[in-house]
Amino acid sequence: MRASDATVVIVTYNSADVVDDCLNSLRVLRKAPAEVVVIDNASRDHSAQVVAQRHPWVRLIRQPRNLGFGGACNLGLAMARTAFTVLLNPDTQVETDWLEALGAALAIDPRIGIAGSKILELDGRTVQHLGGIVHGNGLTDHVGRGQLDTPAVAGADAVVDCDYVTGASMALRREMLRHIGGFDSGFFPAYFEETDLCWRARKGGWRVVVAQASRLRHIESAASGRMSGDFLQRYHRNRVRFVLKNYSLRELCQRFWPAERDWIRSGNAAESLPAIRLAWRRAALTLPAILWSRIRGGPRLPLQP
């Protein structure tokens, strides 16, 4: 993938304090994308004004209502006129060769449908994400989290297969999207939509990789506050939905239930128990919709030819 073959899509939601730094970092990329599109998801702050006034080179789409992260991403994917679309969070700051490195990873193998980046904390030294792991009960972890960014972590320029990559930096091949569909907007407003997309991609025969030469810094969960009560409720609600949507009956019985039972019994789930109870109540009420999403898979997008 050449940089000119990519459209960068950024979804903003109350991101006025961070989106300016993100777009400034894109301005100094060594090789520029074909277009940068910002979709403002009905922000209650002045996110859209910051983009419009300070970055007139960006294509700004103002949404009158919040579509959720997945729904807004689908809008951006449908608008892109390039072979690849790169999703980028507004609370990130990319390095000058970030996009080139993603392109180099995708060029390795045409079966690579999704490529993510090495994501660092704001200090530029501490790893936040080197690919994702999905545990038996659907809990997720980031590879390398908290380690210092050294070649010993996993190889400075390695391209490594993983369970999923975070939507903070995610390059998507349009051919793959034609095959598996887009994001499931049922994971509203956020969390697990990118895990679900990667899961479906891998099930469909596509590779999901992290390109460690593609680097950026990220203020994690800037919009919602990591480990807040709101975060836990959304995370576990969508975790349960992800499991019910994607696990087979055998996986539910032999993989999910034992892992969930052991996690709760260990005491490590104590803080999350109220959110887990709410998640299962909601799952019971919305089970028909979840089962329909299981059959439907991902929504078919009106992608550009």
C-alpha positions in Angstrom: 0.0 0.0 0.0 1.3 3.4 -1.0 0.3 6.3 1.2 -1.6 7.8 -1.8 -3.7 4.6 -1.8 -5.1 5.3 1.7 -7.8 7.5 3.2 -7.4 8.3 6.8 -10.7 8.5 8.8 -10.9 10.0 12.2 -14.1 9.9 14.3 -14.4 12.7 16.8 -16.7 12.8 19.9 -16.0 15.6 22.3 -12.4 15.6 21.1 -11.7 19.3 21.0 -8.8 19.1 23.4 -6.9 16.4 21.4 -7.9 16.5 17.7 -5.7 19.5 16.9 -2.5 17.7 18.0 -3.6 14.6 16.0 -4.1 16.5 12.8 -0.9 18.5 13.2 1.0 15.2 13.4 -0.7 14.1 10.1 0.4 17.3 8.4 4.1 16.3 8.8 3.8 12.7 7.6 6.7 11.8 5.3 4.2 10.6 2.7 0.6 12.0 2.8 -2.6 10.0 2.4 -5.0 10.6 -0.5 -7.4 12.3 1.9 -8.1 12.8 5.6 -11.7 12.7 6.6 -13.0 13.7 10.1 -16.5 12.5 11.0 -17.8 14.5 14.0 -20.2 12.2 15.9 -22.6 14.9 17.2 -20.0 16.3 19.7 -21.3 18.5 22.5 -18.1 20.5 22.5 -16.4 22.5 19.7 -14.6 19.6 18.1 -16.0 20.3 14.7 -15.1 24.0 14.9 -11.5 23.2 15.8 -11.2 21.0 12.7 -13.0 23.5 10.4 -11.1 26.6 11.6 -7.6 25.2 12.0 -7.5 22.4 9.4 -9.4 23.5 6.3 -7.4 20.8 4.3 -9.4 18.1 6.1 -12.8 16.9 4.8 -15.2 17.4 7.7 -18.5 15.6 8.0 -20.8 16.8 10.8 -23.1 14.1 12.0 -26.4 15.4 13.6 -26.6 12.3 15.8 -24.1 10.0 17.5 -23.8 6.9 15.3 -21.4 5.2 17.7 -17.8 4.5 16.8 -18.7 1.6 14.5 -21.5 3.4 12.7 -19.3 6.5 12.1 -16.5 4.3 10.8 -18.8 2.6 8.4 -19.8 6.0 7.0 -16.1 6.8 6.5 -15.4 3.5 4.9 -18.2 4.0 2.4 -16.9 7.5 1.6 -13.3 6.4 0.9 -12.3 6.3 -2.7 -9.1 4.4 -2.1 -8.1 0.7 -1.8 -7.3 1.1 1.9 -8.9 3.0 4.7 -6.9 3.8 7.9 -8.9 4.5 11.0 -7.2 6.8 13.5 -8.3 8.0 16.9 -8.4 11.7 17.5 -6.4 11.3 20.8 -3.3 10.0 19.0 -0.1 11.6 17.6 1.5 9.7 14.8 5.2 9.5 13.8 6.3 10.7 10.4 6.6 7.2 8.9 3.5 5.8 10.6 1.5 5.4 7.4 4.4 4.1 5.3 5.0 1.3 7.7 1.4 0.3 7.7 1.5 0.2 3.9 4.7 -1.9 3.9 3.0 -4.4 6.2 0.0 -4.7 4.0 2.2 -5.2 0.9 3.8 -8.3 2.5 0.8 -10.6 1.8 -2.4 -9.9 -0.1 -4.2 -12.0 2.6 -3.5 -9.4 5.2 -6.8 -7.6 5.6 -6.1 -5.6 8.7 -2.9 -4.0 10.0 -2.5 -2.2 13.3 0.3 -0.2 14.8 2.7 -0.2 17.8 0.9 2.1 20.2 2.8 3.9 22.9 1.8 5.9 25.9 2.4 9.7 25.7 5.9 9.3 27.1 6.9 7.7 23.9 8.7 4.9 25.8 6.0 2.7 27.3 4.1 0.2 25.2 0.3 0.3 25.2 -0.5 -2.0 22.4 1.4 -4.6 20.3 -1.7 -6.4 19.1 -4.6 -7.8 21.1 -5.4 -11.1 22.8 -9.0 -12.5 23.3 -9.2 -14.7 26.3 -11.6 -17.6 26.7 -14.3 -15.5 28.3 -13.9 -12.7 25.9 -11.8 -10.5 28.1 -9.2 -8.7 26.1 -5.5 -7.8 26.7 -2.9 -5.7 24.9 0.3 -7.5 24.1 3.3 -5.7 25.7 1.3 -3.3 27.8 3.5 -1.5 30.3 6.8 -2.7 28.9 9.5 -0.3 27.7 9.7 0.0 24.0 12.8 -1.9 23.1 13.6 -4.3 20.3 13.5 -7.1 22.9 9.8 -6.6 23.4 9.0 -8.4 20.1 11.3 -7.0 17.4 11.5 -3.4 16.2 10.2 -3.9 12.7 8.3 -7.2 13.0 4.9 -7.9 11.4 3.1 -10.2 13.8 -0.3 -12.0 13.6 -2.6 -11.4 16.5 -6.2 -11.9 17.6 -7.2 -8.3 17.0 -5.8 -4.7 16.7 -7.3 -1.7 18.3 -9.3 0.8 16.3 -6.9 3.6 17.5 -4.9 2.8 14.4 -6.2 0.2 12.0 -5.6 -0.1 8.3 -8.4 -2.0 6.4 -8.2 -3.5 2.9 -11.3 -2.7 0.9 -11.3 -6.1 -0.7 -11.6 -7.6 2.7 -14.6 -5.3 3.6 -16.4 -6.4 0.5 -16.0 -10.0 1.7 -16.9 -9.7 5.4 -18.8 -6.4 5.7 -18.2 -3.5 7.9 -18.4 -2.8 11.6 -21.4 -4.1 13.6 -23.0 -0.9 14.9 -24.8 -3.0 17.5 -21.7 -2.5 19.7 -23.0 1.0 20.5 -21.5 3.4 21.4 -18.0 1.7 21.6 -15.9 -1.2 22.6 -15.5 -4.6 20.8 -16.5 -3.4 17.4 -12.9 -3.7 16.2 -12.5 -7.1 18.0 -15.6 -8.4 16.2 -14.4 -7.1 12.9 -11.0 -8.8 13.3 -12.6 -12.0 14.5 -14.8 -12.1 11.4 -11.8 -11.3 9.2 -9.7 -14.1 10.6 -12.7 -16.5 10.3 -13.0 -15.5 6.7 -9.4 -16.4 5.9 -7.8 -13.0 6.2 -4.7 -12.2 8.4 -4.8 -9.6 11.2 -1.3 -8.2 12.0 0.4 -5.5 14.0 3.2 -3.6 12.2 5.6 -2.7 14.9 7.5 -0.2 12.6 4.3 1.9 12.5 4.3 3.9 15.7 2.1 6.5 17.4 1.2 7.8 20.9 -2.2 7.4 22.3 -4.2 8.9 25.2 -6.2 5.7 26.0 -10.0 6.1 26.5 -9.7 9.9 26.5 -13.4 10.2 25.7 -14.8 7.9 28.4 -12.2 7.4 31.1 -10.6 4.0 31.4 -11.9 1.9 34.3 -14.7 4.3 35.2 -18.1 2.9 35.9 -19.3 4.0 32.5 -16.3 2.2 30.8 -17.0 -1.1 32.8 -20.7 -1.1 31.9 -20.0 -0.6 28.2 -17.0 -2.9 28.1 -18.8 -5.9 29.7 -22.1 -5.3 27.9 -20.3 -5.5 24.6 -18.0 -8.3 25.7 -21.1 -10.5 26.4 -22.6 -9.5 23.1 -19.3 -10.4 21.3 -19.2 -13.8 22.9 -22.9 -14.6 22.2 -22.5 -13.4 18.6 -19.3 -15.2 17.7 -18.8 -18.3 19.9 -20.2 -21.7 19.0 -22.3 -23.6 21.5 -19.2 -25.8 22.1 -17.0 -22.8 22.7 -19.6 -21.3 25.1 -19.6 -24.5 27.1 -16.0 -25.5 26.9 -14.2 -22.2 26.6 -16.3 -19.3 27.9 -18.1 -20.7 30.9 -15.0 -22.3 32.6 -13.0 -19.1 32.0 -15.7 -16.8 33.3 -16.3 -19.0 36.4 -12.6 -19.1 37.2 -12.2 -15.4 36.7 -15.1 -14.6 39.0 -14.0 -17.1 41.7 -10.4 -15.7 41.6 -11.7 -12.4 43.0 -10.2 -10.4 40.2 -13.7 -9.6 38.8 -15.0 -8.0 42.0 -14.9 -4.5 40.7 -16.7 -5.6 37.5 -19.5 -7.7 39.0 -22.2 -5.0 39.0 -21.4 -4.3 35.3 -21.4 -8.0 34.5 -24.8 -8.6 36.0 -26.2 -5.6 34.0 -24.6 -7.0 30.9 -26.3 -10.4 31.2 -29.6 -8.8 31.9 -29.3 -6.7 28.8 -28.2 -9.7 26.8 -31.3 -11.6 27.9 -33.5 -8.7 26.7 -31.8 -8.2 23.4 -31.0 -11.9 22.6 -33.1 -12.0 19.4 -31.1 -9.0 18.0 -27.8 -10.6 19.0 -28.8 -13.8 17.3 -29.8 -11.9 14.2 -26.4 -10.1 14.1 -24.8 -13.6 14.5 -26.6 -14.7 11.3 -26.1 -11.4 9.5 -22.4 -10.9 10.3 -21.2 -7.5 9.2 -23.3 -4.9 7.3 -22.7 -4.7 3.6 -21.2 -1.3 2.8 -21.8 0.8 -0.3 -18.1 0.8 -1.1 -16.6 2.9 -3.9 -15.7 0.8 -7.0 
